[in-house]
Structure formats: C-alpha cells, structure tokens
Amino acid sequence: MPVVRASDAVTHEIHGARFVSYAAPRTGARELCAWRGEIPAGTRAPAHTVTREEIFHLLDGELLITLDDRTERVTAGDTVIVNAGATLTVENLTDRTAVSWVTTSTGLRAHLADGAVLTPPWAN
C-alpha cells in the first residue's frame, strides 16, 4: 500500500505560490495527482489554460477565482470544478494565506497567455 508521508511530500514554488505534491507518478499514482496549494496574501497567479480537469477545493481562507470570464469569491469549504480547456486565474486579496487541495489527472499542462507551456512537476 503506497503511503506518502508528509515528510516525503515535495514542495515547489512558482508565481508566488507553494505547491506541496503528495500523489504523483513519482509516488506511485498512475492516473491522479493531488497537492496542497498555499497562496499567500496578495498573490495573483497568471491566467492559465489547463489541459486536464482539476478539482480545486479551498481548505482555508478566501480567494477570487476567475474561470474563463466569470469571477467568484470562493471561501473555505467551496469546491471549483475546472474543466479541461478552461482558463483559470487565482487571486488572494486578503491578508492571510489561503490553502487549497487540488486533484487532477496525470499529464496536466498549463498554457500561459504569453505562449509558455508549464508542465507542473507536482502533477506529473
């Protein structure tokens, strides 16, 4: 039985946020990935279009999430379903870090507005 201990999780930082990867191919996952996201106060992630569906659950805090052209205030306990091909922007306008749990399938890519393609190591 694969068990990923908190001490074995791998941390990545990009665009001012921290991603702590638990389930990924490197830890034995074959189809799904899961990570904890920590979005500090004042952080705005760049808009990115995802190639796989993501389930974004906010554990703590408050965020403004824009999905395509619709913006919603999301609070702890809310879940956002981000379909493949959707463009997502996450912004923390509060004075405290927001914490999320995200699940997606392996192979996720994020296309940025400048044409760059991000292959997140925490999802592959």
Secondary structure, DSSP 8 states (H G I E B T S, - for coil): -----GGG-EEEEETTEEEEEEESGGGT-SSEEEEEEEE-TT-B---EEESS-EEEEEEESEEEEEETTEEEEEETT-EEEE-TT-EEEEE--SSS-EEEEEEEETT--EEETTS-EE--GGG-
